Amino acid sequence: MTLLGQTAESSSPLAEEAEILEIRGGRPLRGTVEVKGAKNLVTKAMVAALLGESPSLLRDVPMISDVAVVRSLLEVHGVRVAEGDEPGSLVLDPRDVESAHMEEIDAHAGASRIPILFCGPLLHRLGQAFIPDLGGCRIGDRPIDFHLDALRKFGAIVEKLPSGIRLSAPRGLHGANIHLPYPSVGATEQVLLTAVRAQGVTELHNAAIEPEIMDLIALLQKMGAIISYEPNRVILIEGVPKLNGYDHRSIFDRNEAASWASAAIATDGEIFVAGARQQEMLTFLNVLRKIGAHFEVREDGILFARGEALKPVTVETDVHPGFMTDWQQPLIVALTQATGRSVVHETVYENRFGFTQALVKMGADITVYPHGLQEGPRRVPRRSLEQAAVITGPTPLHGADITVPDLRGGYSHVIAALAAEGTSTVRNIGIIRRGYADFLAKLTALGADFDVVG
């Protein structure tokens, strides 16, 4: 197996997704897993390397398929990508960046939404960029209008084609005053990656402030960018004429850390997540305390376990510093074992409860309300796109034949199968490799009983 590259058995995204696990559940997961760099930072940091005039060194890169996709896209554009001396590190040399053919971009980008973030850096380097039809998990409408509107304000010309979108900047890019209608992480990243080399000052209002955004800002500052965070979600970027490469160690993956925490709770096991940090997980840890789960913060990670009998909880997903939408799917599996009625309000994506159908098939008592629930006190104001899931427990889970729908939902199906009595067949497992490095090896280390059958 080549570090950070695609193996022979996983070179085809379709082949990966077709992989099947046969899981014999009912065994608590116990042991240690280590989380590395965050998918939501590492892939953006790789794109940021395009902005430098010298090579960049990125550390703690997880071996996931999204990284392989971005690596391929960079190489198609002439970036030389090599493994660094330190395990899990990449050297990205952008000095020979050149235009790529639409067909090449499309062939490498079908499984990812990252190509939209190439626009600003490529417009600076080449004066043009092309975005193919975007892939990704089918969890709701994820329009790129925020991205395109921001790029237009920087001076980009956007041309929509049957095969994608072509952008050009014949007069270069200049600073802009941008107000996001929603604190979108992707749109905030787009503005940052474009504004740092645009002429003049960019003022971004209603910006996302996730820890991965702050880490991207720190990385860009290492490259020579001038970025300041102001009160009330305002970010100021003073454009500079050139940037150098960076040497950066990624923030840990808090989504993966929360996933393993939920796995420990759902299976009544005990998992130490090495590399997890308390500060970035405060909101998640508060919810665990409310449901009665056990966690112990240590210097080198966090220990998670079910603890005493689980209590129900009401949770609303939100942008940071709220409860992440990526956290709710694994948590819902754990909540099937809580005594009473839990409610999860999903306010970020409108189709993220589709994965619960498989949990119901396995014996869970979950009702999804497509238009949300009106009653009850709320921390997060009701939003028009939200749904609500009501989970009544505890309910014993039993094995079933299920198919992975998306990244976090797929992980949730696996831990439900591990918590269930009997044997489950879980199909389309390869999707999980998009965000979980060494997934099957970690399951084995925790004592999971399964076979790869396809």
Beta strands, then each sheet from edge to edge (+ up, - down):
strand 1: 20-24
strand 2: 30-34
strand 3: 56-59
strand 4: 80-83
strand 5: 90-93
strand 6: 128-132
strand 7: 157-161
strand 8: 164-168
strand 9: 177-179
strand 10: 201-205
strand 11: 226-230
strand 12: 234-238
strand 13: 247-249
strand 14: 270-274
strand 15: 294-298
strand 16: 301-305
strand 17: 314-316
strand 18: 340-346
strand 19: 365-369
strand 20: 387-393
strand 21: 401-403
strand 22: 423-427
strand 23: 449-452
sheet 1: 21+ 22+ 1- 23+
sheet 2: 2+ 14+ 16- 15+
sheet 3: 4+ 5- 3+ 13+
sheet 4: 6+ 8- 7+
sheet 5: 9+ 10+ 12- 11+
sheet 6: 17+ 18+ 20- 19+
end
